[in-house]
Amino acid sequence: MEIDFRKKLTEEEIIYIKGLDKKQLLALKQKCAAEIIICDTNQQNRKILINSLYGALTLIEEILSAL
């Protein structure tokens, strides 16, 4: 079963997880940790892009107000 760690778990996913053995749980934990890293990286990238856009718009505004 493919679990989307970015949303709240469904009852079906919870039942599935409860049925896993220790080795499978550890693998799922590693997959979850990797997904957290990807989500954190994506969030930082969006933040940088938004800040860059804000800086560019501010610069354009300054240039236009100087005309």
C-alpha positions as CSV (number, residue, x, y, z in Angstrom):
1,M,0.0,0.0,0.0
2,E,1.3,3.5,-0.9
3,I,0.9,5.9,2.0
4,D,0.8,9.7,1.5
5,F,2.6,11.1,4.5
6,R,1.6,14.6,3.7
7,K,-2.0,14.1,4.8
8,K,-3.8,12.6,7.8
9,L,-3.9,8.8,7.7
10,T,-7.1,7.1,6.8
11,E,-8.6,4.3,8.9
12,E,-7.5,1.8,6.1
13,E,-3.9,3.1,6.3
14,I,-3.9,2.8,10.1
15,I,-5.1,-0.8,10.0
16,Y,-2.5,-1.5,7.3
17,I,0.3,0.0,9.5
18,K,-0.8,-1.9,12.6
19,G,-0.4,-5.1,10.6
20,L,3.2,-4.5,9.7
21,D,6.1,-6.3,11.3
22,K,9.0,-4.5,12.9
23,K,11.2,-4.7,9.7
24,Q,8.4,-3.2,7.6
25,L,7.7,-0.5,10.2
26,L,11.4,0.5,10.1
27,A,11.3,0.7,6.3
28,L,8.1,2.8,6.5
29,K,9.7,5.1,9.1
30,Q,12.7,5.6,6.7
31,K,10.4,6.4,3.8
32,C,8.5,8.8,6.0
33,A,11.7,10.6,7.1
34,A,12.8,10.9,3.4
35,E,9.4,12.4,2.6
36,I,9.8,14.9,5.4
37,I,13.1,16.0,4.0
38,I,11.6,16.4,0.5
39,C,8.7,18.5,1.9
40,D,11.0,20.7,3.9
41,T,13.3,21.3,0.9
42,N,10.3,22.1,-1.3
43,Q,9.0,24.6,1.4
44,Q,12.4,26.3,1.6
45,N,12.6,26.5,-2.3
46,R,9.1,28.1,-2.4
47,K,10.2,30.6,0.3
48,I,13.3,31.6,-1.7
49,L,11.3,32.0,-4.9
50,I,8.6,34.1,-3.2
51,N,11.3,36.3,-1.5
52,S,13.1,36.6,-4.9
53,L,9.9,37.7,-6.6
54,Y,9.2,40.2,-3.9
55,G,12.7,41.6,-4.3
56,A,12.2,41.9,-8.1
57,L,8.8,43.6,-7.7
58,T,10.3,46.0,-5.2
59,L,13.1,46.9,-7.6
60,I,10.7,47.4,-10.5
61,E,8.5,49.6,-8.3
62,E,11.6,51.7,-7.4
63,I,12.6,52.0,-11.0
64,L,9.2,53.1,-12.1
65,S,8.8,55.6,-9.3
66,A,12.1,57.2,-10.3
67,L,10.8,57.9,-13.9
